Amino acid sequence: MNQDKITFGFDDEDQENPIGSILRYQREQRKLDLVNVSEELKVKLDYLQAMEQGRFDLLPSGFYRRSFLKAYAEYLKLDVDQMLRALDEQEKAPNKNETKTLAMPKIPIAETPPDETRQKETPVQRLTPPARPPASQTPAGFGFFVFLGLIIGALCLIFLFKGGEGEYHEAAVGLSMVEAESLEVIPEPPDTMELFMQLLEEKIADAPELILRIEAAGRSWIRVTSDGVELYTGFVNENMNAEFKARESLSINLGVNEGIKAFLNGFEMRPLEKGVIYLDRGNFTEFIPTDRANEIVREYE
């Protein structure tokens, strides 16, 4: 439904980051602040920054990744189909950052010289240790001083341990912070309701036509109008199904209701009440319940 889409030749952009360079260039040309864009699109700032850097691996995979790129491209009035095709080509391309195993060069080992060129070893002279003095010649107070030295040494160790405990704790905390900073940041899981609303926009608001399906569980009276043209007026009986199409709007006038289920482009609507219901591309979210949002989003992953 976007008008005046901007088409880029990807060969003219940054070969390492074609999608991100286009997003960043177009936003800067419009003088848009990334924080304000995040608030208007209800998309996390980290995800927008990752897309402009070409780091789509930091975004959730599958439907979520395409939904975020689609929302950002539509906001910048870019050609959404072209951007999504570029994303598909980028994900199919081999990872340029993949680490390759390099073979270590062989280091030549020098040959051992022949026996006749070796220097003859000089025989080692064996030294006889001096004999210990007899016990009668040991100083009388030597044992006392040894015992006293052991006590003083133990006290010094206790003092050093207690005094350095705070520094050790700070060093350990600093080390843990460095280790934490070196870890790769895992993006938070996207909000299910946000993805559910994006899914409705894609499948209903941006769809070529609105498709209303009626399933009758009992005898009911109904009138359906498509883009101002009456398509059907009368009763529907049990197990009777009907499908109506419109380009922009539908109206449902329900009289006798013995059990009617309505589906819009495959999404079950809230139970219909008697009276006239006006449905178009701008207000359809009011008639789609959100209690199965998580389950529906998983189905489209």
LINLINWO-V232389 format. One record per residue. N is the residue number from 0. BURIAL is b if it has 24 or more other ideal C-beta (glycine too) atoms within 12 Angstrom, else e. Layout:
BEGIN
n->[N;N]
burial->[BURIAL;BURIAL]
END
This chain:
BEGIN
n->[0;1;2;3;4;5;6;7;8;9;10;11;12;13;14;15;16;17;18;19;20;21;22;23;24;25;26;27;28;29;30;31;32;33;34;35;36;37;38;39;40;41;42;43;44;45;46;47;48;49;50;51;52;53;54;55;56;57;58;59;60;61;62;63;64;65;66;67;68;69;70;71;72;73;74;75;76;77;78;79;80;81;82;83;84;85;86;87;88;89;90;91;92;93;94;95;96;97;98;99;100;101;102;103;104;105;106;107;108;109;110;111;112;113;114;115;116;117;118;119;120;121;122;123;124;125;126;127;128;129;130;131;132;133;134;135;136;137;138;139;140;141;142;143;144;145;146;147;148;149;150;151;152;153;154;155;156;157;158;159;160;161;162;163;164;165;166;167;168;169;170;171;172;173;174;175;176;177;178;179;180;181;182;183;184;185;186;187;188;189;190;191;192;193;194;195;196;197;198;199;200;201;202;203;204;205;206;207;208;209;210;211;212;213;214;215;216;217;218;219;220;221;222;223;224;225;226;227;228;229;230;231;232;233;234;235;236;237;238;239;240;241;242;243;244;245;246;247;248;249;250;251;252;253;254;255;256;257;258;259;260;261;262;263;264;265;266;267;268;269;270;271;272;273;274;275;276;277;278;279;280;281;282;283;284;285;286;287;288;289;290;291;292;293;294;295;296;297;298;299;300]
burial->[e;e;e;e;e;e;e;b;e;e;e;e;e;e;e;e;e;b;b;b;e;b;b;b;e;b;b;e;e;e;e;b;e;b;e;e;b;b;e;e;b;e;b;b;e;e;b;b;b;b;b;b;e;b;e;b;e;b;b;b;e;e;b;b;b;b;b;b;b;b;b;b;b;b;b;b;b;b;b;b;e;b;b;b;e;b;b;e;e;b;e;e;e;e;e;e;e;e;e;e;e;e;e;e;e;e;e;e;e;e;e;e;e;e;e;e;e;e;e;e;e;e;e;e;e;e;e;e;e;e;e;e;e;e;e;e;e;e;e;e;e;e;e;e;e;e;e;e;e;e;e;e;e;e;e;e;e;e;e;e;e;e;e;e;e;e;e;e;e;e;e;e;e;e;e;e;e;e;e;e;e;e;e;e;e;e;b;e;e;b;e;b;e;b;b;b;b;b;b;b;b;b;b;b;b;e;e;e;e;b;b;b;b;b;b;b;e;e;e;b;b;b;b;b;b;b;e;e;e;e;e;b;e;e;e;b;e;e;e;e;e;b;e;b;e;b;e;b;b;b;b;b;b;b;e;e;b;e;e;b;b;b;b;b;b;e;b;b;b;e;e;b;e;e;e;e;b;e;b;b;b;e;e;b;b;e;b;b;e;e;e;e;b;e;e;b;b;e;e;e;e]
END
